[in-house]
């Protein structure tokens, strides 16, 4: 049996065991669900030994996690701190079937996100996310600007599966909702400082105080700084005699810069006014300034072919090198990127000459943005409330990328992304019939945004052609939606839930292509300059859900729900005929779930199984010859609705608190993705492949114990581990984009004083110093290079926090 078959067999054994355990526990829960067994559950917290009740708002009103018929991972702000998590990408470690990735340098300051194998990893603002990101119920429409710090959070709710009727937009895979702590006028706050490896210095703080008896304000801020962990080396310096120019200062160490650093600053202010018992008005303002070097990457594969046309100016033919010469040893943290394409007349293999302009962008990634939100909660009567959520957001982002990570003039790009949006959501919550048996929410959602992606591209990797242009592509988008959610309590145990959402989308695209000197672009791009195209689509999503409360502590639910990921117009055309509209992706998903608490709330087990029909997948074409028959060799990046698939999976989350102070938590997910149809126009993808960043198995575990030390306070050690099976960074699965399985471990030791005023914590991340890849960027077939973004090596940190 080969290694792949062995791995598959092992995964099958794991899945079988997990399924049997979960179903066995679920059956036991139903069998033991007598009043005698669970009578003490309601009083479990009286002695401090039981698990706390978790409150979520996934169905538009406050409900217990254990009685909400959805697959939800809920994480408190305190638990985020206990796990040493400080940004949104880290919360995926414990959530089953969830992938949140900080993207590599080619995609700038953006988040890649998927849940249950459905999402989006291309930052381009013309494309829609597949996972909805929300902060205080405000939708973030782009992946750029979504790498959020976990600043002053009350909790995080991760909803898995299509949320088409419960979330504002594009939550086909699920949604990630962050909820900030609200002002209460408590007069409390904290300041904290962290010092750690690689010159890490973090400052955090918040303060909550009253301006009057009815007006409260909360201020919070964070400043995070840390050095890069991937070095950029000067090849001419480190390889004297190679013929390559030396760029670093004399007597230097050949390091011209580092990548993967952190330089993040953000502030948030929230104001809350309660002029009467029936009215609450709140508002918030936040500002972010994130300015750092590009993501740290290394070359993993390089072409062995020598291309004279990409060599730096002045390098003799005898000294020409292939891209493979710049590949570092496996496990390295350095590259030879220069972010510099020298000006020269290129002589291509076909004998033509091109006068290429010198390009050398600022080497950094930045995002400056701000947002304001306003909420109004008005209690019209005892059974009727109105909620308004208004928001305006904008940002400007810049990023540069040297995709080949070598000193050769092969593939360089840089650009800016300007974005602003306005959104408004209205909800009317009410109750009807005796004992409020029928609860309902009816509402509307409106979103209008504009993005302008401006890019300079200098692409010399082909021996027979050369592409350089300045692009400036504004996209205007408008979404209107109306929704209804109802929950009918047919009996004390049986509740019927349902929902509808009608959505109408409009987008208009304008493409601009100019030469570096401002003149007309090269002939192959000329018909794009000034070209426009539109996209319009409407859709109805629905949800049907039945939940049954077998006992006070055991609930099951059965659900069918739908969702979409919006369509648009292909955003990277090389000919106007490639700028074609594509339709939304659609998902219909069946799900059965069990939520249960045992032994006076000392054991919590939540599990679910699901089966989804995924249709009209948006697939990137590598050959657009059928669109441009007169020029079939043109580069192609058009999107096309070209596939259908079935997705099956199982998820388990459990928390065990057998003794006061001792807690175990575990999560497990298994996912099987299978294409059922692929359009013949799609090349490269086969039915055995899976989407990007879709591991079959994911397992997370954690354990902590609080040692009480009397007047000295308490000491709490915690250990976390996450295992992720093999995954690929591209839907065209290949060795050049494969990410091997890996396991990460983090440890933390926290001391708190007896009065709760002081806290100190020592942490180690990547405890075993595992070398692994967060992302891969595969352009081997086009540019001759595939790169990887290694995760940070083992690092130490010490945090001191003072509460007041």
Beta strands, then each sheet from edge to edge (+ up, - down):
strand 1: 55-56
strand 2: 63-64
strand 3: 71-76
strand 4: 98-102
strand 5: 111-115
strand 6: 118-120
strand 7: 131-135
strand 8: 138-140
strand 9: 153-160
strand 10: 174-180
strand 11: 189-196
strand 12: 200-210
strand 13: 215-226
strand 14: 230-233
strand 15: 255-259
strand 16: 262-276
strand 17: 279-292
strand 18: 298-302
strand 19: 334-335
strand 20: 344-347
strand 21: 353-356
strand 22: 365-381
strand 23: 384-402
strand 24: 411-432
strand 25: 438-459
strand 26: 467-489
strand 27: 494-511
strand 28: 513-514
strand 29: 531-551
strand 30: 554-565
strand 31: 568-569
strand 32: 581-582
strand 33: 585-598
strand 34: 603-620
strand 35: 639-659
strand 36: 662-678
strand 37: 697-708
strand 38: 714-724
strand 39: 727-728
strand 40: 738-739
strand 41: 742-752
strand 42: 758-765
strand 43: 773-779
strand 44: 785-790
strand 45: 795-803
sheet 1: 1+ 2-
sheet 2: 3+ 9- 10+ 7+ 8-
sheet 3: 4+ 5- 6+
sheet 4: 28+ 26- 25+ 24- 23+ 22- 17+ 16- 13+ 12- 11+ 45- 42+ 41- 38+ 37- 36+ 35- 34+ 33- 30+ 29- 27+
sheet 5: 15+ 14- 19-
sheet 6: 18+ 44- 43+
sheet 7: 20+ 21-
sheet 8: 31+ 32-
sheet 9: 39+ 40-
end
